[in-house]
Amino acid sequence: MFAKTIMKNPVLMIGIIMFSIFLYNLNGKYFVREKHNKTSCENAIRHFIKKKAPGNWKLECNKNNLAVTVSSILSVKDPKSLKPALYRNLANHMVYLAKNTVEISMERVFIVRFHIDHPSITIDMVTEGKHISKLATITHPKFIKEHLQATAKISEKIKQIK
């Protein structure tokens, strides 16, 4: 009897299907888009760059924000040249990230944080993903420096030597 009613009224069957989909999506924890929604950071950046990242990188995604922790073993002869060398190292890591990710995916990442950890100094840098993606096309070190000065917020902390 039910099959005959459905065959006579196909619009009724479409309505029942649409109503059941509506009820399924109404419940928050079974909402299909939230259940399978991964961010650009998780999908395109973290899993893609994980294979190519240097061994001293640690990548973390918090929602759509990327955090890169770099443990630096940089050694220099002159202690005064340590800070410029670490900043150069930071810029090189940022350019490496920009060149090894898809530009559109990096633009969708909200905030990118770099944390350079050295035994005598730590450097923290925060910028937006769209500014990192532009580093892939800049080649001259002077222009990279100007771009980073305009777009990135950097803080440093000198550690106490025991």
SVG drawing of the C-alpha trace seen along z (x, -y; Angstrom):
<svg xmlns="http://www.w3.org/2000/svg" viewBox="-2 -49 86 51">
<polyline fill="none" stroke="black" stroke-width="0.4" points="0.0,0.0 2.8,-2.4 4.6,-1.6 1.4,-2.3 1.0,-5.7 4.6,-6.6 4.3,-5.6 1.2,-7.7 2.7,-10.7 6.4,-11.1 6.4,-14.7 5.4,-13.2 8.5,-10.9 10.8,-13.8 9.2,-15.8 9.8,-12.9 13.4,-12.6 14.0,-16.4 12.3,-16.5 14.5,-13.6 17.7,-15.4 16.5,-18.5 15.9,-16.6 19.3,-14.9 21.1,-18.2 19.1,-19.8 21.0,-17.9 24.3,-19.8 26.6,-16.9 25.6,-15.1 25.8,-18.2 27.7,-16.8 29.6,-20.0 31.0,-20.4 31.8,-16.7 34.0,-16.6 35.1,-20.2 38.9,-20.6 40.5,-24.0 43.0,-25.2 45.7,-24.9 45.0,-21.3 44.3,-20.1 46.6,-22.0 49.4,-23.3 50.1,-21.0 49.7,-17.6 51.4,-18.9 54.4,-20.6 54.9,-17.9 56.7,-15.7 58.9,-18.6 59.6,-20.3 63.1,-20.3 63.7,-18.1 63.8,-20.9 60.3,-22.2 57.2,-21.4 53.9,-22.3 50.6,-22.8 47.2,-24.0 44.7,-25.6 41.5,-26.0 42.8,-28.0 46.0,-29.3 49.4,-27.8 52.2,-27.7 55.7,-26.7 58.3,-26.1 61.9,-25.9 64.6,-24.7 67.8,-26.5 71.3,-25.2 72.9,-28.1 76.3,-28.9 78.3,-32.0 81.8,-33.2 80.8,-36.7 78.0,-37.1 76.9,-40.4 76.2,-38.7 73.9,-36.1 70.7,-38.2 71.0,-39.2 71.8,-35.6 68.7,-34.4 66.5,-37.0 68.0,-35.9 67.2,-32.3 63.6,-33.3 63.2,-35.0 64.6,-31.9 62.1,-29.7 59.2,-32.0 60.3,-32.0 60.7,-28.2 57.1,-27.9 55.8,-30.2 57.5,-28.5 56.5,-25.0 52.8,-25.6 50.0,-26.4 49.5,-30.2 45.7,-30.1 45.8,-27.8 48.3,-29.9 46.2,-33.0 43.3,-31.3 45.3,-30.7 44.5,-33.5 47.5,-33.8 51.0,-32.3 53.3,-32.2 57.0,-31.4 58.9,-30.6 62.7,-30.4 64.2,-28.7 67.9,-29.2 69.8,-28.5 70.5,-32.3 67.5,-34.0 64.0,-33.2 62.3,-35.1 58.5,-35.1 56.9,-36.4 53.2,-36.8 51.8,-37.7 48.9,-36.7 48.9,-33.9 48.3,-36.3 51.5,-38.1 53.5,-34.9 52.2,-33.8 53.6,-37.0 57.1,-35.9 57.1,-33.2 57.5,-35.8 59.9,-38.2 63.5,-37.3 65.7,-40.2 66.7,-40.1 66.2,-43.9 62.6,-43.6 62.0,-40.6 63.3,-42.6 61.0,-45.6 58.0,-43.3 58.6,-41.6 59.1,-45.0 55.8,-46.2 53.7,-43.1 55.2,-41.1 55.2,-41.7 58.3,-40.4 59.3,-40.0 62.5,-38.7 63.5,-37.5 67.1,-37.1 67.6,-34.1 69.7,-34.2 72.9,-32.2 73.4,-30.0"/>
</svg>
